[in-house]
Amino acid sequence: MNPADPRIVAALAELREQYARELPDLVAALTAAVARLGVDPAAEGDARAQAHRLRGTSGSYGFADVSEAVARLELALSPPVIRGDVEAAIGAVRASISLVAG
């Protein structure tokens, strides 16, 4: 299998486009988990786990700016969680996906 094979390149491009279309929903779910901070005891771990997955998958699909923004959010979700830092990081994540998902 040649990675430069046009069929492989086209298939990978389609997967990347599909992921880009899913990004707004993934970030919405993450934002919902963040909104539960301080209300739901499981929210912190849930938000951190979602951020970790989003950081990795966005980087794997070649969306480095999204991955970097989510990495900052993941760090902000580490104890001690400071709500203002988390809100700023979520804003940066939203901005990064707006450039990708259009």
N, C-alpha and C positions, 0 to 999 in steps of 0.2 A: 504494500500500500504506500503510495507516494503522497505525502501531506500536501503537495502542490496540485494534486489531482483536482480538476475543476469541480467534480462532484462533491468531493470532501469540503472544498472551500465553500461551495454553495450551501451544503448542509450545515456547516458551522455558522455561516452567516445567518441562516434561517433560525438556528437555535439562539443566537445572540439577539436577533430581532424579537423573537418570542419572549425572551427573558426581559428585554427592555420594555415590552408591553406589560409585563407582569410587575415591574418595579413599583408603580404607584400603589397597587394592592398590597404588596409586601411592606411598603413603607406605611401605609394606612394601618395595617395590623400592628406594626411596631409602634406607631404613634398611639394606638389604642392601649397597648400594654403600658406605655409610658404614662398615659393619662390615669391609669389605675394606681400609680405610685402613691404610697401613703394611705390608700384605701384598701387594697388587696395585698395581703402579706406575700402572695406568690408573684406579684407583679414585677418586682425587682429582678428576680431570677428569670422570669419569662422574658422580660424586655432585654436583659443581657444576653440570653440564649438566642433570641431572634436577631439581635444586633450582630452577634458573632457569626451566625449563619449567613446573614445578608452581607456582612463584610467579606466573607470567604467566597460566596457565590458571585458577587458582583466583581470581585477581583479575577475570579476564574474566567468569567465571560469577557474580561478585558475592559471593564468600567472602573479604571483606577481611581478616578475622582470620587466616584460613589463609594468605593471601598475605603478610601482615606477618610471621607466624611463620616462614614459609619464607624470606623475605627475610633474616631474622636468621641462619638456617642458611646461606644462600648466602654471607653475609658471613663467617661462622665458617669456611667452607670455603675462604676466600681465604688465600693464604700470608701469614704462617706459620700453618699449621693447628695449633690447640691442641685436643687431644682433649677436654678437659673442656668447652670452649666449644661444641664440636660436639655432644657428648652432651646438654648443657643445651638447646641449640637444637632437637635432635631431640625431646626431651621436650616442648618447647613446641609443636612441630608436631603431635605426637600428641594433645596436649591440645586443640588448636584443632580438629582434625578430629573428635574425640569429640563435640564440640558440634554438628557439622554432620551427621556420618554416623550419629550415635546409637548 
